[in-house]
Structures are given as C-alpha cells and as structure tokens.
Amino acid sequence: MPNMNRMRFPKRYLIVILTFISTCVCYIERVGFSIAYTVAADAAGVNQSSKGTILSTFYYGYACSQVPGGWAAQKIGGRKVLLLSFVLWSSTCFLLPLDPNRVTILVAARLLVGVAQGFIFPSIHTVLAQWVPPHERSRSVSLTTSGMYLGAAMGMLFLPSLVKFKGPQSVFLAEAALGVMWSLLWFEYASDPPRSDHPKATAAGFGEYLLPINASQKQKLENGGTAGRTTKIPWKRIFISLPVWAIVVNNFTFHYALYVLMNWLPTYFEQGLQLSLQEMGSSKMMPYLNMFIFSNIGGVVADHFITKRILSVTKTRKFLNTIGFFVASLALMTLPMFRTSSGAIFCSSVALGFLALGRAGFAVNHMDIAPRYAGIVMGVSNTAGTLAGIIGVDLTGKLLETAKTTYSDLSSPESWNAVFFIPGLLCILSSVIFLLFSTGERIFD
C-alpha cells in the first residue's frame, strides 16, 4: 500500500493557498470601493479632486499600520494578526453606508479599513517565512501576491454589473460576506508550523526559528544550561541598510503605478475614452488578469534560475526586477497615445503585467535578506508603497482637475500625459537603484 504520509497534502501548500485567497478578497474590496464610490460620486456631482481625496483616504490608514503590523506579527504571530485584520475590515464594510454627501463617515470608515488591511501583508510575509523553505519562496510569494491581481480582475469583471443591477451599496455587502467566509476558513485550517530543534530549519532561515518567542521560552545550551532567546528587532540596522532601501524605493514605485491605475482606470475608460465599463465586457479585467499570469511566471522563473544555479539569488532578483520595470515604464508612458478600447487595454495590460513580473525581484527580497524579520521589513517597505497610494491617487485627482480646466474635459490625451508619465519615470529610476544596491544574500540573522 502507498505511504499515506507521503501522499498527504503538505500543510505549507494549504497555507499558501489560503494567503492567496486572502489577497484576492482584499483587492476585490479595494477595486469594489473604487467602482461603487465612483458611480455614487458621479451621480452626486462630486468633482475629481474631491474624489481623489476620498479614494486616497484608505491609504492614510493603511500607512499607519504597516510597521505596527510587522511588529505585531513578529511578537504574537502572523496567523492571529491576519485573522483579526479580516474580521475588522469585513465588519466595517458591512456597516458602511455609501453616501458621497456624508464625507465624515466615509473618511472614518475608509481610514479604519485601511488600518485593518495594513496588517495583512506584514502578517502574510511572516507566515510564509515560517512555513516556506527558501527554494520555494519566489513562487509562493508570487502566487500569494498574484491573488491581488486576480481579485482586481474579478472585481472589474463582476462588480460593475452588481452596481448596475443592485446598486453601489450591494458591493460592500458582497465584500463583507467574502471576508467573513475567508476568516472562517483561516480559523479552521491555519496553524503555526510545529516547533522543533532541527538545525537545518534554523540554518535555512525558516520554520520554528522564526516563530514568535514568549519571554518564558528558553533555549538549551551545549553545557546543559539554558538561556533566554532574544527577539530584539534591529531597527537601526534595518533603517540604514541600503538593500532595504532598494526594496523600499521599488515598493513605492510599484504601488504608485498600481494604485493610480487601479483607482483611475475606470475614470480613464469612461471619461478619457468615452467608454462604458458595463459595455466593455470581460476586456476591462485583462490588465489585472495579466498581472496574475506574469506574477506567477516571475515566481516560477526565479525559483528555476536559483534552483538550477543558472543565476545567483542576487542576479535573479536584479534581472527580473529590471526587465519588469523597464518594460512597464515604456507601456505607461505610451498609454495616453492609445485612443481605442483594445489599444488602452493592451497597453495597460503590458504595464501591469511587467510590473507584476518585477515583484519576483524586489517583493521576495524581504525574505532573502531578513527571513526572521520578513514581516518587519515588509511593513517598512509597504509603508512606502502606501505613501505612494496617498500621493499618487490624490495627485492624480488634482492633475485631472487642472487638465479639465485647461482642456475643458478629460477626453484629450494631453489631459492624461502627466498621470502616466510620472509612474513611468519612477519605474526607470527605481530599477536603477535596485541594480546598484540590492542583494540576495542574508544580511540579518
């Protein structure tokens, strides 16, 4: 008879699948708010600058909880923090009334959702660093983060129709239901990896070595004594490390481009190209579906290069990051030139797809250089990514309001040049910084 233990589905794969679903649900929520609020705000006559302010409010809360999220995941465990985050933002969505005229309630709710979701990615990186061995990290992180893009694609495909037939408020109820269902799955099936004294787990930088340590826990010494295991976080070394800053800069750029497109593509299609989202069919989901595909391609290619020793970890990260960001920059800068639905979909798909490919460079690098503090480093770099959301989404609203005054409406390509040129230029600059300062070597014990 076959060995049942060998045939059993490895627990780490289940954890990766659940984290993938979690990012998918989160981005359904983010795209959903953008779609639902845009419809409600346009109906209420809200101007573009005010829309940008409301859309960017989420990122203020998101920025505040990134580093605390990494700290909490480090101290009490990513599994618990992730569950708490989902319960909090799902409850807020369920209770939120969508009325563009009740600005105070909208701002408070989006801040709270932002704070809650700010704990998610530091927690996920902490969980993956505990469960996933180094040779599987690229594809595991790529699969998990690709859930963001699949969620965005699903949101773009289904939610405009939900808004049309059931109204904007129905989007929030659907998102809350998805959040609750995921929470129940995570509560039932997720766990911390079993503790052991296996030396290979410690040496490789994953497993029990990375679990949160209680003050009462002791470590055996060779002479038979015991010593408390320290979990002091090297904050100063993290903040002055050039490889960490290389990740931070690229995270900022990636999310600047992503959040601008995520929040303003609906406006670009409807006002820039005079297209209806409902009438565009499945084509409007292609940019995010492309991100999902290219993110996983990047992860598989990176692990193949590293496992087969085709390239070192450092060269693999730099190669994929550079290719992804340079191609994305070209696509972003040429996007306003495309004046048809198919052309705009193609160009935005290339831009977002190659940005996702670049994640196999900078986004996995957290666990290369600091597996024990992956959640902390992710929190620091994701704070920069969140600031990009605050700056980019709000700035885009102001740029469009100015362009609307200058060109009378937003249908001319000149109205959108600055919107897409800025993230294109940032892609070039950040990829150069990653080439110069990043490393795939472990620099934090």
C-alpha positions as CSV (number, residue, x, y, z in Angstrom):
1,M,0.0,0.0,0.0
2,P,1.2,3.6,-0.7
3,N,2.6,5.6,2.2
4,M,-0.3,7.9,3.3
5,N,2.1,10.4,4.9
6,R,3.8,10.9,1.6
7,M,0.6,11.3,-0.2
8,R,-0.9,13.8,2.3
9,F,-1.2,17.3,1.0
10,P,1.7,19.4,2.6
11,K,0.3,21.9,5.1
12,R,2.5,24.7,3.8
13,Y,0.7,24.4,0.4
14,L,-2.6,24.9,2.1
15,I,-1.2,28.0,3.9
16,V,0.0,29.4,0.6
17,I,-3.4,28.8,-1.0
18,L,-5.2,30.5,1.9
19,T,-2.9,33.5,1.8
20,F,-3.5,33.7,-2.0
21,I,-7.3,33.8,-1.4
22,S,-6.8,36.4,1.3
23,T,-5.1,38.8,-1.1
24,C,-7.7,38.1,-3.8
25,V,-10.5,39.1,-1.4
26,C,-8.7,42.2,-0.2
27,Y,-8.3,43.5,-3.7
28,I,-11.9,42.7,-4.6
29,E,-12.7,45.1,-1.8
30,R,-10.3,47.8,-3.0
31,V,-11.5,47.7,-6.6
32,G,-15.0,47.4,-5.4
33,F,-14.9,50.6,-3.4
34,S,-13.4,52.5,-6.3
35,I,-16.1,51.3,-8.7
36,A,-19.0,51.8,-6.3
37,Y,-17.9,55.2,-5.0
38,T,-17.1,56.5,-8.5
39,V,-20.7,55.7,-9.6
40,A,-22.2,57.2,-6.4
41,A,-19.9,60.3,-6.5
42,D,-20.6,61.0,-10.2
43,A,-24.3,60.7,-9.6
44,A,-23.9,63.2,-6.7
45,G,-21.8,65.6,-8.8
46,V,-18.6,65.3,-6.8
47,N,-15.6,66.8,-8.6
48,Q,-12.4,64.9,-9.5
49,S,-10.2,66.5,-6.8
50,S,-12.7,65.6,-4.0
51,K,-13.0,62.0,-5.4
52,G,-9.2,61.7,-5.3
53,T,-9.2,62.8,-1.7
54,I,-11.8,60.2,-0.7
55,L,-10.1,57.4,-2.7
56,S,-6.7,58.2,-1.1
57,T,-8.1,58.2,2.5
58,F,-7.8,54.4,2.7
59,Y,-4.0,54.7,2.2
60,Y,-3.6,57.0,5.2
61,G,-4.9,54.3,7.5
62,Y,-3.0,51.7,5.6
63,A,0.3,53.6,6.0
64,C,-0.2,53.9,9.8
65,S,-0.5,50.1,10.4
66,Q,2.3,48.7,8.2
67,V,5.2,48.8,10.7
68,P,2.9,48.1,13.7
69,G,1.5,45.2,11.7
70,G,5.0,43.7,11.2
71,W,5.8,44.2,14.9
72,A,2.6,42.5,15.9
73,A,3.1,39.6,13.6
74,Q,6.6,39.2,14.9
75,K,5.6,39.3,18.5
76,I,2.2,37.4,18.6
77,G,2.2,35.6,15.3
78,G,1.1,36.4,11.7
79,R,-1.7,33.9,11.8
80,K,-3.6,35.6,14.6
81,V,-3.0,39.1,13.3
82,L,-4.2,38.2,9.8
83,L,-7.4,36.8,11.2
84,L,-8.0,40.0,13.3
85,S,-7.5,42.2,10.3
86,F,-10.1,40.4,8.2
87,V,-12.7,40.4,10.9
88,L,-12.2,44.2,11.4
89,W,-12.3,45.3,7.8
90,S,-15.2,43.0,6.9
91,S,-17.3,44.3,9.8
92,T,-16.6,47.9,8.7
93,C,-17.7,47.2,5.1
94,F,-20.9,45.6,6.3
95,L,-21.8,48.6,8.4
96,L,-20.6,51.4,6.0
97,P,-23.4,53.5,4.3
98,L,-22.3,54.7,0.8
99,D,-23.4,58.3,0.7
100,P,-21.0,60.7,-1.0
101,N,-22.5,63.6,0.9
102,R,-21.7,62.0,4.3
103,V,-18.0,62.7,3.9
104,T,-17.1,62.3,7.6
105,I,-18.5,58.8,7.8
106,L,-16.8,57.8,4.6
107,V,-13.4,59.1,5.7
108,A,-13.6,57.4,9.1
109,A,-14.7,54.1,7.5
110,R,-12.0,54.1,4.8
111,L,-9.4,55.0,7.4
112,L,-10.5,52.1,9.6
113,V,-10.5,49.7,6.6
114,G,-7.0,51.0,5.7
115,V,-5.7,50.4,9.2
116,A,-7.1,46.9,9.3
117,Q,-5.8,45.9,5.8
118,G,-2.4,47.4,6.7
119,F,-1.8,44.4,8.9
120,I,-2.3,41.9,6.1
121,F,0.9,41.8,4.1
122,P,3.3,42.0,7.0
123,S,1.4,39.1,8.6
124,I,1.4,37.1,5.3
125,H,5.2,37.6,4.9
126,T,5.7,36.5,8.5
127,V,3.6,33.4,8.0
128,L,5.3,32.5,4.7
129,A,8.7,33.0,6.1
130,Q,7.8,30.4,8.8
131,W,6.3,27.8,6.5
132,V,8.1,28.1,3.1
133,P,11.7,26.9,2.6
134,P,14.0,29.3,0.6
135,H,13.9,27.3,-2.7
136,E,10.1,27.7,-2.8
137,R,9.8,31.3,-1.7
138,S,9.7,33.0,-5.1
139,R,6.8,31.1,-6.5
140,S,5.0,31.0,-3.1
141,V,5.2,34.8,-2.6
142,S,4.4,35.3,-6.3
143,L,1.3,33.1,-6.1
144,T,0.1,34.8,-2.9
145,T,0.6,38.3,-4.2
146,S,-0.9,37.4,-7.6
147,G,-4.2,37.0,-5.6
148,M,-4.3,40.8,-5.6
149,Y,-4.4,40.9,-9.3
150,L,-6.9,38.1,-9.7
151,G,-9.1,39.8,-7.1
152,A,-8.8,43.1,-9.0
153,A,-9.7,41.3,-12.3
154,M,-12.7,39.7,-10.7
155,G,-13.8,43.0,-9.2
156,M,-13.5,44.7,-12.6
157,L,-15.4,41.9,-14.3
158,F,-18.4,41.4,-11.9
159,L,-18.8,44.4,-9.7
160,P,-19.9,47.0,-12.3
161,S,-22.8,44.7,-13.2
162,L,-23.6,44.3,-9.5
163,V,-23.6,48.1,-9.1
164,K,-25.9,48.4,-12.1
165,F,-28.5,45.9,-11.0
166,K,-28.3,46.1,-7.2
167,G,-26.8,49.5,-6.5
168,P,-23.4,50.6,-5.1
169,Q,-24.3,49.5,-1.5
170,S,-24.5,45.9,-2.6
171,V,-20.8,45.9,-3.3
172,F,-20.0,46.4,0.3
173,L,-22.3,43.6,1.5
174,A,-20.7,41.2,-1.0
175,E,-17.2,42.2,0.1
176,A,-18.1,41.7,3.8
177,A,-19.5,38.2,3.1
178,L,-16.3,37.2,1.3
179,G,-14.2,38.5,4.2
180,V,-16.3,36.5,6.7
181,M,-16.1,33.3,4.7
182,W,-12.3,33.6,4.4
183,S,-12.0,34.2,8.1
184,L,-13.8,31.0,8.9
185,L,-11.5,29.0,6.6
186,W,-8.4,30.6,8.1
187,F,-9.7,30.0,11.7
188,E,-10.4,26.3,10.8
189,Y,-7.3,25.3,8.8
190,A,-4.4,27.7,9.6
191,S,-1.8,27.0,12.2
192,D,1.7,27.8,13.2
193,P,4.4,25.3,12.0
194,P,5.4,22.7,14.6
195,R,8.3,23.7,16.8
196,S,11.4,21.5,16.5
197,D,15.1,21.6,17.2
198,H,16.0,20.6,13.7
199,P,19.2,22.5,12.9
200,K,18.5,22.7,9.2
201,A,15.4,24.7,9.7
202,T,17.3,27.3,11.7
203,A,20.2,27.4,9.2
204,A,17.9,27.8,6.2
205,G,16.0,30.6,7.8
206,F,12.5,29.2,8.1
207,G,10.4,27.1,10.4
208,E,10.4,27.1,14.2
209,Y,13.4,29.5,14.3
210,L,11.1,32.3,13.0
211,L,8.1,31.7,15.3
212,P,7.2,34.3,17.9
213,I,9.1,33.6,21.2
214,N,7.5,34.0,24.5
215,A,9.5,35.5,27.3
216,S,9.3,32.3,29.3
217,Q,10.8,30.2,26.5
218,K,14.3,29.0,26.9
219,Q,17.0,27.7,24.5
220,K,19.2,24.7,25.6
221,L,22.9,25.3,25.6
222,E,25.6,22.7,24.9
223,N,26.7,22.6,28.5
224,G,23.2,21.7,29.6
225,G,22.2,25.2,30.8
226,T,19.5,27.4,29.4
227,A,19.4,30.9,28.0
228,G,16.5,33.1,27.0
229,R,16.2,33.6,23.3
230,T,16.2,37.2,22.3
231,T,13.8,38.6,19.7
232,K,15.1,42.1,19.8
233,I,14.4,43.8,16.4
234,P,17.4,45.5,14.9
235,W,15.5,48.7,14.0
236,K,18.6,50.9,13.4
237,R,20.3,48.4,11.0
238,I,17.0,47.9,9.1
239,F,16.6,51.7,8.6
240,I,20.2,52.4,7.5
241,S,20.5,49.3,5.2
242,L,20.9,50.1,1.5
243,P,19.5,46.8,0.4
244,V,16.4,47.5,2.5
245,W,16.1,51.0,0.9
246,A,16.4,49.4,-2.5
247,I,13.3,47.3,-1.7
248,V,11.5,50.4,-0.2
249,V,12.1,52.5,-3.3
250,N,10.8,49.8,-5.7
251,N,7.8,49.1,-3.5
252,F,7.0,52.8,-3.6
253,T,7.2,52.8,-7.4
254,F,5.3,49.6,-7.9
255,H,2.4,50.7,-5.8
256,Y,2.4,54.3,-7.2
257,A,1.7,52.8,-10.6
258,L,-0.7,50.1,-9.4
259,Y,-2.8,52.4,-7.2
260,V,-3.0,55.1,-9.8
261,L,-4.2,52.6,-12.4
262,M,-6.5,50.8,-10.0
263,N,-8.3,53.9,-8.8
264,W,-8.3,55.9,-12.0
265,L,-8.6,53.4,-14.9
266,P,-12.4,53.4,-14.5
267,T,-12.3,57.2,-15.0
268,Y,-9.9,56.9,-17.9
269,F,-12.1,54.4,-19.7
270,E,-15.3,56.4,-19.1
271,Q,-14.2,60.0,-19.4
272,G,-10.8,59.7,-21.2
273,L,-12.0,57.2,-23.9
274,Q,-15.8,57.8,-23.5
275,L,-16.4,54.1,-22.9
276,S,-18.9,52.4,-20.5
277,L,-17.4,49.9,-18.1
278,Q,-20.6,47.8,-18.3
279,E,-20.4,47.7,-22.1
280,M,-16.7,46.8,-22.1
281,G,-17.4,43.2,-21.1
282,S,-14.6,41.0,-19.9
283,S,-11.9,43.1,-21.6
284,K,-11.7,45.5,-18.7
285,M,-10.3,42.7,-16.4
286,M,-7.4,41.9,-18.7
287,P,-4.8,44.3,-17.1
288,Y,-5.3,42.6,-13.8
289,L,-5.5,39.1,-15.2
290,N,-2.2,39.8,-17.0
291,M,-0.7,40.7,-13.6
292,F,-1.9,37.4,-12.2
293,I,-0.3,35.5,-15.0
294,F,3.0,37.4,-15.1
295,S,3.4,37.4,-11.3
296,N,3.3,33.6,-11.3
297,I,5.6,33.4,-14.3
298,G,8.1,35.6,-12.5
299,G,8.0,33.3,-9.4
300,V,8.5,30.1,-11.4
301,V,11.3,31.6,-13.4
302,A,13.1,33.0,-10.4
303,D,12.9,29.6,-8.5
304,H,14.1,27.8,-11.6
305,F,17.1,30.1,-12.0
306,I,18.0,29.8,-8.4
307,T,17.4,26.0,-8.0
308,K,19.3,25.1,-11.2
309,R,22.0,27.6,-10.4
310,I,21.6,29.4,-13.7
311,L,21.9,32.7,-11.8
312,S,22.6,33.6,-8.2
313,V,19.8,34.8,-6.0
314,T,21.2,38.4,-6.3
315,K,21.4,38.3,-10.1
316,T,18.0,36.6,-10.4
317,R,16.3,39.4,-8.3
318,K,18.0,42.1,-10.3
319,F,17.4,40.6,-13.7
320,L,13.6,40.1,-13.2
321,N,13.2,43.5,-11.4
322,T,15.0,45.4,-14.2
323,I,13.1,43.7,-17.1
324,G,9.8,44.1,-15.4
325,F,10.1,47.8,-14.5
326,F,11.7,49.0,-17.8
327,V,9.1,47.4,-20.0
328,A,6.3,48.7,-17.6
329,S,7.8,52.2,-17.9
330,L,7.6,52.2,-21.7
331,A,4.0,51.0,-21.6
332,L,2.9,53.6,-19.0
333,M,4.4,56.5,-21.0
334,T,2.8,55.4,-24.2
335,L,-0.7,54.6,-22.7
336,P,-2.3,58.1,-23.5
337,M,-1.5,57.6,-27.2
338,F,-3.9,54.7,-27.4
339,R,-7.4,56.0,-28.2
340,T,-9.3,52.8,-28.7
341,S,-10.6,50.3,-26.1
342,S,-8.3,47.5,-27.4
343,G,-5.3,49.7,-27.5
344,A,-5.7,51.0,-24.0
345,I,-6.4,47.5,-22.7
346,F,-3.3,46.2,-24.4
347,C,-1.0,48.9,-23.1
348,S,-2.3,48.9,-19.5
349,S,-2.1,45.1,-19.6
350,V,1.6,45.2,-20.6
351,A,2.3,47.9,-18.0
352,L,0.7,46.0,-15.1
353,G,1.9,42.6,-16.3
354,F,5.6,43.5,-16.3
355,L,5.2,45.4,-13.0
356,A,4.0,42.1,-11.6
357,L,7.0,40.2,-13.2
358,G,9.2,42.7,-11.3
359,R,7.8,41.5,-8.0
360,A,9.9,38.4,-8.3
361,G,12.7,40.8,-7.8
362,F,12.1,43.3,-5.1
363,A,9.0,41.8,-3.4
364,V,10.6,38.4,-2.5
365,N,13.8,40.1,-1.5
366,H,12.4,40.7,2.0
367,M,12.8,37.1,2.8
368,D,16.2,36.8,1.1
369,I,17.9,39.4,3.3
370,A,15.9,39.1,6.5
371,P,13.9,35.9,6.8
372,R,13.5,36.3,10.6
373,Y,12.3,39.9,10.2
374,A,10.4,39.5,6.9
375,G,7.2,40.9,8.4
376,I,9.1,43.9,9.8
377,V,10.9,44.7,6.6
378,M,7.7,44.2,4.6
379,G,6.0,46.6,6.9
380,V,8.7,49.2,6.4
381,S,8.7,48.8,2.6
382,N,4.9,48.6,2.3
383,T,4.6,51.8,4.3
384,A,6.5,53.4,1.4
385,G,4.1,51.7,-1.0
386,T,1.2,53.0,0.9
387,L,2.6,56.6,0.8
388,A,2.7,56.1,-2.9
389,G,-1.1,55.4,-2.8
390,I,-1.7,58.6,-0.8
391,I,0.5,60.7,-3.0
392,G,-0.3,59.1,-6.4
393,V,-4.1,58.8,-6.1
394,D,-4.6,62.3,-4.6
395,L,-2.1,63.9,-7.0
396,T,-3.8,62.3,-10.0
397,G,-7.1,63.8,-8.9
398,K,-5.6,67.2,-8.8
399,L,-3.8,66.8,-12.1
400,L,-7.0,65.8,-13.8
401,E,-9.0,68.7,-12.2
402,T,-6.3,71.1,-13.6
403,A,-6.4,69.3,-17.0
404,K,-10.2,69.5,-17.1
405,T,-9.9,73.3,-16.6
406,T,-7.2,73.6,-19.3
407,Y,-8.7,71.3,-21.9
408,S,-12.4,71.7,-21.0
409,D,-12.8,67.9,-20.5
410,L,-10.8,64.8,-20.0
411,S,-11.2,63.3,-23.4
412,S,-7.9,64.6,-24.9
413,P,-4.7,62.5,-24.5
414,E,-2.9,65.6,-23.2
415,S,-5.2,65.5,-20.1
416,W,-3.6,62.2,-19.1
417,N,0.1,62.6,-20.1
418,A,1.3,63.6,-16.7
419,V,-0.8,61.0,-15.0
420,F,1.0,58.1,-16.7
421,F,4.4,59.7,-17.3
422,I,5.2,60.1,-13.6
423,P,4.9,56.4,-12.7
424,G,6.8,55.6,-15.9
425,L,9.7,57.7,-14.9
426,L,9.7,56.4,-11.4
427,C,10.0,52.8,-12.8
428,I,13.2,53.7,-14.6
429,L,14.7,55.4,-11.5
430,S,13.8,52.7,-9.0
431,S,15.1,49.9,-11.2
432,V,18.5,51.6,-11.4
433,I,18.6,51.9,-7.6
434,F,17.7,48.2,-7.3
435,L,20.5,47.3,-9.7
436,L,23.0,49.3,-7.6
437,F,22.1,48.5,-4.0
438,S,20.1,45.2,-3.7
439,T,21.4,41.8,-2.7
440,G,20.1,38.3,-2.4
441,E,22.3,37.4,0.5
442,R,21.1,37.2,4.0
443,I,22.2,40.2,6.0
444,F,20.1,40.0,9.1
445,D,20.5,37.0,11.4
